[in-house]
Amino acid sequence: MTSIWLDEIAADVFPRLDGDAAADVAIVGAGIAGIATAYHLARAGAKPIVLEARTVAEAASGRNAGFLLAGVAENFAAAAKRYGEERALRVWRFTRHNQQLVREVVAREQIDCDLAWNGSAQIAGDDSEWAEARASAERLRREGVRVRLVPEERAAIYEEDGELHPVKYVRGLARAAARSGARIFDGTRVTAVAPDGLRTERGRVRAGAVVACVNAYSQHLVPLRVRPVRGQMLATAPVGRRVFVRPAYAHRGYRYWRQRADGRLLIGGWRDTARDEEVGEEERTTRPVQDQLESFLRQRAPEAAISHRWAGIMGFSHDALPYAGRLADGIFVNAGFTGHGMAFATATGELVADLVRGVSRNETDLYAPERP
Ligand SMILES: Cc1cc2nc3c(=O)[nH]c(=O)nc-3n(C[C@H](O)[C@H](O)[C@H](O)COP(=O)(O)OP(=O)(O)OC[C@H]3O[C@@H](n4cnc5c(N)ncnc54)[C@H](O)[C@@H]3O)c2cc1C
């Protein structure tokens, strides 16, 4: 079954590319990463072309929970342990910039995408995660972050986090990119990339640079350390009471839920209960994971009728940070979001667009594809 988001919004019709073409920059993939890269390039005056095998936002970007969080999937204390505190703070600030950028772009381009800033709850699943959640809150408060603790729920409430309708956002951004001069093609699979352009199933595209934004599918096109991992969700018909106050992110980000303004409940994750099965590119739901999602739903809202069940494929990097930068002469990437692309990709799109145009930025080292 398709996601609630894709089910609600008819795809814009972009043409198929049937022959050869030429462009300043050729972008492969029209999820949030490819579209954001195209948007920033077009706004800077370049003439990018975007080639998408399916339709805009039909893969992970149209199948996620729509959380717009700050930070990586792990809590800040865990991230500081993994990356070192200074680097973890730089990543945190980058994702805050991503939130700000989404706010600006949505206002500037008048994208109607149900963007709301109700904050998020980070809920600990055990004592050690709760200790980390408290330490994270304490450290981030010193950075000026608005966070408060609710000990009886073992929750840290981050007041500044956002949520949106991912398909409305990515398709709205695609229209804005097209208005600025990007050319977008659906139904056009790329079969090979090279520094001077790429090949599609039906022709050749010459370009000054190529940006591969195919996330989970990267290994088919470029040598990138991305592995495909499946995520599953369900959604319900509108429920006439408030069940969840704000988006919640629990058990180290493995489990998440939210309630939309129209009353529908969305529940996703529980991949931690089936790690070995939830890998690969097969975009299908499975009974064991759906049963877990449903059992949580029944605890919180027994009356809710399930309307949608779906799966999406995420691209995991070797260290849970994205790869955004130059891979080889003329070839760039923007991928590997490790289940957190809405938190990063509007800003990594800006970063990669700058790098393609020869403008270097402070964050370049954080997401360099060749980092150890
Ligand atoms: C269930 C689930 C819940 C999630 N929840 C959240 C969340 O709440 N917040 C958050 O930040 N992140 C979340 N994510 C992660 C987020 O959806 C992804 O990180 C993000 O969408 C990745 O965007 P992308 O553009 O890199 O990849 P995609 O959206 O997968 O886009 C890649 C595109 O490349 C195209 N493509 C692939 N190969 C080719 C080719 N050869 N030629 C042409 N086109 C090609 C594909 O068709 C696809 O459209 C979730 C993911 C899932 C699955």
The ligand as a Gaussian input file, in Angstrom:
#p B3LYP/6-31G(d) Opt

LIG

0 1
 C        9.267000       4.933000       7.282000
 C       10.232000       6.070000       7.237000
 C       10.106000       7.118000       8.156000
 C       11.010000       8.181000       8.115000
 N       10.791000       9.253000       8.934000
 C       11.596000      10.333000       8.845000
 C       11.329000      11.502000       9.586000
 O       10.314000      11.604000      10.260000
 N       12.213000      12.537000       9.529000
 C       13.334000      12.468000       8.759000
 O       14.154000      13.393000       8.802000
 N       13.571000      11.395000       7.968000
 C       12.725000      10.346000       7.988000
 N       12.944000       9.269000       7.171000
 C       14.080000       9.309000       6.261000
 C       13.810000      10.182000       5.046000
 O       12.612000       9.787000       4.423000
 C       14.986000      10.021000       4.065000
 O       16.208000      10.260000       4.740000
 C       14.878000      10.983000       2.909000
 O       13.612000      10.933000       2.330000
 C       15.945000      10.672000       1.871000
 O       15.746000      11.502000       0.777000
 P       16.559000      11.228000      -0.559000
 O       16.173000      12.269000      -1.506000
 O       18.002000      11.099000      -0.211000
 O       16.093000       9.770000      -1.005000
 P       14.750000       9.271000      -1.730000
 O       13.568000      10.028000      -1.270000
 O       14.742000       7.789000      -1.592000
 O       14.980000       9.685000      -3.232000
 C       15.896000       9.048000      -4.074000
 C       15.293000       9.063000      -5.468000
 O       16.234000       8.558000      -6.407000
 C       15.497000       7.861000      -7.395000
 N       16.417000       6.965000      -8.098000
 C       17.078000       5.902000      -7.606000
 N       17.857000       5.350000      -8.541000
 C       17.686000       6.089000      -9.672000
 C       18.241000       6.031000     -10.982000
 N       19.123000       5.088000     -11.341000
 N       17.855000       6.936000     -11.911000
 C       16.959000       7.932000     -11.585000
 N       16.406000       8.028000     -10.338000
 C       16.783000       7.117000      -9.393000
 C       14.430000       7.143000      -6.607000
 O       13.337000       6.749000      -7.416000
 C       14.056000       8.182000      -5.565000
 O       12.939000       8.974000      -5.957000
 C       12.072000       8.178000       7.185000
 C       12.183000       7.148000       6.254000
 C       11.261000       6.104000       6.256000
 C       11.375000       5.029000       5.237000

